[in-house]
Amino acid sequence: MKFLLMLLMLCAPLSAQVRSERSFGENLALANEEIRVITWNIYDGDGDPDKEFAANAHFRSAHVICLQEAPKKVVREFSRKHGWYYAIHGGDAILSRCPIIESGRVSVNDGTQRKAVWADVWLDQDVVARVYSCHLSFKTWLHPMVAATRRAEMKRMVKHAERFIAQRKKTLAAQGLPVPKRVPVIIAGDFNTVGWFLGGWESEGCIRYLNRKGWTNAFSDASAKTHALGRLDWVFTLGFKRERSKTGNYAGSDHRWMMARLRLAP
């Protein structure tokens, strides 16, 4: 265990895209605990994560916060003030109480140069969860009904996650450690599932694709709306059991934040 800690401390500054200065020895040991994940599009920074953190106990209890349309200044100031790790690319960001041991970005749409940020979050000893924060396309040439584009973007992200899962299992096996049936992965963000503006958000191609691939929708309430256009924000997981979920406040944004309460699958 001491060797693992030393290895993480040596490698993290080189591999992590960006991170806070909090000690890597302060792991929260969440393997047997509830893990709370928030996703929130903060509308070009109009939503204030720091203010919501101070005012709302549910928000404050999160272990991972995935943001979209997040200015770098907002993310970095939150990290410095609260001692959280972070990874950010463009407007997509991941904030984590637990150490981020590696992070990067994945191209989901070469035509529009749209990318998503990912981070490997160290939950407990040999338990590492891959987290993605993404913002899928809303419109192409002013046309919002681009469900096929969103499905293609999600497909590329899932393929990226599948490569991580395969590599993670290979690494654990090589180290003589138990290899889980499901390596924990989280995809959270603004999927822009506008449906037909009056419903049908779960019938969008990207959601059907995740369901078909065996991912778990962390929100059982299909009628929960996060935007005036309906249900745009989601958390999908592999390797976790869904416990409970909560729809939060707008808090200055045009989106409400959502919290998924998860537990690692045995």
C-alpha positions as CSV (number, residue, x, y, z in Angstrom):
1,M,0.0,0.0,0.0
2,K,2.9,2.4,0.8
3,F,4.4,1.6,-2.5
4,L,1.1,2.4,-4.3
5,L,0.8,5.8,-2.5
6,M,4.4,6.7,-3.4
7,L,3.8,5.7,-7.1
8,L,0.6,7.8,-7.2
9,M,2.4,10.8,-5.7
10,L,5.2,10.6,-8.2
11,C,3.1,10.1,-11.3
12,A,0.2,12.4,-10.7
13,P,1.9,15.7,-11.4
14,L,3.0,14.4,-14.7
15,S,-0.1,12.7,-15.8
16,A,-2.9,14.8,-14.5
17,Q,-4.0,17.6,-16.8
18,V,-4.6,20.0,-13.9
19,R,-5.1,19.4,-10.2
20,S,-5.1,21.1,-6.8
21,E,-2.4,20.9,-4.3
22,R,-4.2,18.7,-1.8
23,S,-2.2,15.8,-0.4
24,F,-2.6,12.4,-2.1
25,G,-2.7,10.8,1.3
26,E,-6.2,12.1,2.0
27,N,-8.1,9.5,0.2
28,L,-11.7,9.1,1.4
29,A,-11.9,5.3,1.2
30,L,-15.3,5.2,-0.5
31,A,-15.3,1.5,-1.7
32,N,-18.1,0.6,0.7
33,E,-19.8,4.0,1.0
34,E,-22.3,6.1,-0.9
35,I,-20.8,8.2,-3.7
36,R,-22.6,11.4,-4.6
37,V,-22.1,12.8,-8.1
38,I,-23.5,16.1,-9.3
39,T,-23.8,17.3,-12.8
40,W,-24.6,21.0,-13.6
41,N,-24.4,23.2,-16.7
42,I,-23.7,26.6,-15.1
43,Y,-24.6,28.7,-18.2
44,D,-21.3,30.4,-19.0
45,G,-20.6,30.8,-15.3
46,D,-23.9,32.4,-14.3
47,G,-24.4,29.5,-11.9
48,D,-22.2,29.8,-8.9
49,P,-20.9,26.5,-7.5
50,D,-19.1,28.1,-4.6
51,K,-22.2,30.0,-3.5
52,E,-24.4,26.8,-3.9
53,F,-21.7,24.8,-1.9
54,A,-22.0,27.2,1.0
55,A,-25.8,27.5,0.9
56,N,-27.0,23.9,0.2
57,A,-26.1,20.9,2.3
58,H,-27.0,18.4,-0.4
59,F,-24.6,20.1,-2.9
60,R,-21.9,20.3,-0.2
61,S,-22.1,16.6,0.4
62,A,-21.0,15.7,-3.2
63,H,-17.8,13.8,-3.8
64,V,-17.6,14.6,-7.6
65,I,-19.1,17.6,-9.4
66,C,-19.2,17.7,-13.2
67,L,-19.7,21.1,-14.7
68,Q,-20.4,22.4,-18.2
69,E,-20.0,25.9,-19.6
70,A,-17.6,26.5,-16.6
71,P,-15.0,29.3,-16.9
72,K,-11.5,28.2,-15.8
73,K,-11.4,30.9,-13.2
74,V,-14.6,29.5,-11.4
75,V,-13.2,26.0,-11.4
76,R,-9.7,27.0,-10.1
77,E,-11.0,29.3,-7.4
78,F,-13.4,26.6,-6.1
79,S,-10.5,24.1,-6.1
80,R,-8.2,26.5,-4.2
81,K,-10.8,27.5,-1.7
82,H,-12.1,24.0,-0.8
83,G,-9.0,21.9,-1.5
84,W,-10.6,19.8,-4.3
85,Y,-8.9,18.3,-7.3
86,Y,-10.0,19.3,-10.7
87,A,-9.6,18.6,-14.4
88,I,-10.9,21.0,-17.1
89,H,-11.0,21.3,-20.9
90,G,-12.9,24.1,-22.6
91,G,-16.1,24.5,-20.6
92,D,-16.2,20.9,-19.3
93,A,-14.8,20.3,-15.8
94,I,-14.6,17.7,-13.1
95,L,-14.1,18.6,-9.4
96,S,-13.4,15.9,-7.0
97,R,-12.8,15.5,-3.2
98,C,-10.9,12.3,-4.0
99,P,-7.5,12.4,-5.8
100,I,-7.4,12.7,-9.5
101,I,-4.5,10.5,-10.6
102,E,-4.8,11.1,-14.3
103,S,-7.0,13.2,-16.7
104,G,-7.4,14.2,-20.3
105,R,-9.8,14.9,-23.0
106,V,-11.5,12.8,-25.7
107,S,-12.7,14.1,-29.1
108,V,-16.3,13.2,-29.6
109,N,-16.9,15.2,-32.8
110,D,-14.1,15.8,-35.2
111,G,-16.2,18.0,-37.5
112,T,-17.0,20.5,-34.7
113,Q,-13.9,19.9,-32.6
114,R,-16.1,19.1,-29.7
115,K,-14.3,17.3,-26.8
116,A,-15.2,16.0,-23.4
117,V,-13.0,15.9,-20.3
118,W,-12.2,12.8,-18.3
119,A,-10.6,12.0,-15.0
120,D,-9.5,8.9,-13.1
121,V,-10.7,9.3,-9.5
122,W,-9.0,7.2,-6.8
123,L,-11.8,6.1,-4.5
124,D,-10.1,3.5,-2.3
125,Q,-6.8,1.5,-2.5
126,D,-7.1,-0.3,-5.9
127,V,-10.5,1.2,-6.8
128,V,-10.3,3.9,-9.6
129,A,-13.4,5.3,-11.3
130,R,-13.2,6.9,-14.7
131,V,-15.4,10.0,-14.8
132,Y,-16.5,11.9,-18.0
133,S,-18.0,15.4,-18.0
134,C,-19.5,16.2,-21.4
135,H,-21.7,18.7,-23.3
136,L,-23.2,17.1,-26.4
137,S,-24.2,19.1,-29.5
138,F,-27.4,21.1,-29.4
139,K,-27.7,22.4,-32.9
140,T,-26.0,22.3,-36.3
141,W,-26.6,25.3,-38.5
142,L,-29.3,26.5,-36.1
143,H,-31.1,23.2,-36.4
144,P,-31.6,21.7,-32.8
145,M,-32.9,18.3,-33.9
146,V,-29.5,16.7,-34.3
147,A,-30.2,13.5,-32.3
148,A,-28.1,11.4,-34.7
149,T,-25.1,13.7,-34.0
150,R,-25.6,13.4,-30.3
151,R,-25.8,9.6,-30.5
152,A,-22.5,9.5,-32.5
153,E,-20.8,11.7,-30.0
154,M,-21.9,9.5,-27.1
155,K,-20.8,6.4,-29.1
156,R,-17.3,7.8,-29.3
157,M,-17.2,8.5,-25.6
158,V,-18.4,5.0,-24.7
159,K,-15.8,3.5,-27.0
160,H,-13.2,5.5,-25.2
161,A,-14.5,4.3,-21.9
162,E,-14.4,0.7,-23.1
163,R,-10.7,1.0,-23.9
164,F,-10.1,2.3,-20.4
165,I,-12.0,-0.6,-18.9
166,A,-10.0,-3.2,-20.9
167,Q,-6.7,-1.6,-19.9
168,R,-7.8,-1.3,-16.3
169,K,-8.6,-5.0,-16.1
170,K,-5.3,-5.8,-17.8
171,T,-3.4,-3.7,-15.3
172,L,-5.2,-5.2,-12.2
173,A,-4.5,-8.8,-13.5
174,A,-0.9,-8.0,-14.1
175,Q,-0.6,-6.8,-10.5
176,G,-2.2,-9.9,-9.2
177,L,-5.2,-7.9,-7.9
178,P,-8.9,-8.9,-8.1
179,V,-10.4,-8.0,-11.5
180,P,-14.0,-6.7,-11.1
181,K,-16.7,-7.8,-13.5
182,R,-17.6,-4.1,-13.9
183,V,-14.9,-1.4,-13.8
184,P,-16.6,1.8,-12.4
185,V,-17.3,4.5,-15.0
186,I,-19.5,7.6,-14.9
187,I,-20.6,9.7,-17.9
188,A,-22.3,12.9,-16.7
189,G,-23.3,16.1,-18.3
190,D,-25.6,18.1,-20.5
191,F,-26.7,15.7,-23.2
192,N,-29.0,18.3,-24.8
193,T,-31.7,15.7,-25.2
194,V,-34.4,18.2,-26.3
195,G,-36.7,15.4,-27.5
196,W,-39.7,17.1,-29.1
197,F,-39.7,19.9,-26.5
198,L,-42.8,18.4,-24.8
199,G,-41.3,15.0,-23.7
200,G,-39.6,11.9,-25.1
201,W,-36.2,12.8,-23.8
202,E,-35.5,9.2,-22.9
203,S,-36.2,8.1,-26.5
204,E,-33.3,10.1,-27.9
205,G,-30.7,8.1,-29.7
206,C,-27.8,8.7,-27.2
207,I,-30.0,7.5,-24.3
208,R,-31.2,4.4,-26.2
209,Y,-27.6,3.7,-27.1
210,L,-26.5,3.8,-23.5
211,N,-29.4,1.6,-22.4
212,R,-28.6,-0.9,-25.1
213,K,-24.9,-1.1,-24.0
214,G,-26.0,-1.9,-20.4
215,W,-25.3,1.5,-18.7
216,T,-27.4,2.4,-15.7
217,N,-29.5,5.6,-15.7
218,A,-28.8,7.1,-12.3
219,F,-32.1,8.9,-12.3
220,S,-35.2,6.8,-12.1
221,D,-37.6,9.8,-12.4
222,A,-38.0,10.1,-16.1
223,S,-40.2,13.2,-15.7
224,A,-37.6,15.2,-13.8
225,K,-36.8,18.4,-15.8
226,T,-33.5,20.3,-15.6
227,H,-34.3,23.0,-18.1
228,A,-37.2,24.8,-19.7
229,L,-36.9,22.4,-22.6
230,G,-37.1,19.4,-20.4
231,R,-34.6,16.7,-19.3
232,L,-31.3,17.7,-20.7
233,D,-28.9,16.6,-18.0
234,W,-28.0,13.0,-17.1
235,V,-25.7,10.7,-15.2
236,F,-25.1,7.2,-16.5
237,T,-22.9,4.6,-14.9
238,L,-21.2,1.2,-15.1
239,G,-20.1,-0.7,-12.1
240,F,-22.3,1.2,-9.7
241,K,-25.7,0.5,-8.1
242,R,-28.2,3.3,-8.2
243,E,-29.2,4.4,-4.7
244,R,-31.2,7.7,-4.8
245,S,-31.2,10.8,-6.9
246,K,-32.1,14.5,-6.3
247,T,-32.9,17.4,-8.6
248,G,-31.4,20.6,-7.2
249,N,-31.7,24.4,-7.8
250,Y,-31.1,26.6,-10.8
251,A,-28.9,28.9,-8.6
252,G,-28.4,31.5,-11.4
253,S,-28.1,29.0,-14.3
254,D,-30.7,28.1,-16.9
255,H,-30.2,24.4,-15.7
256,R,-30.9,22.8,-12.4
257,W,-28.1,20.7,-10.9
258,M,-28.8,17.0,-10.4
259,M,-27.3,14.6,-7.9
260,A,-26.9,10.9,-8.3
261,R,-26.3,8.8,-5.2
262,L,-24.4,5.6,-6.1
263,R,-22.7,2.7,-4.5
264,L,-20.0,0.5,-6.0
265,A,-21.4,-2.8,-7.3
266,P,-20.0,-5.8,-5.3
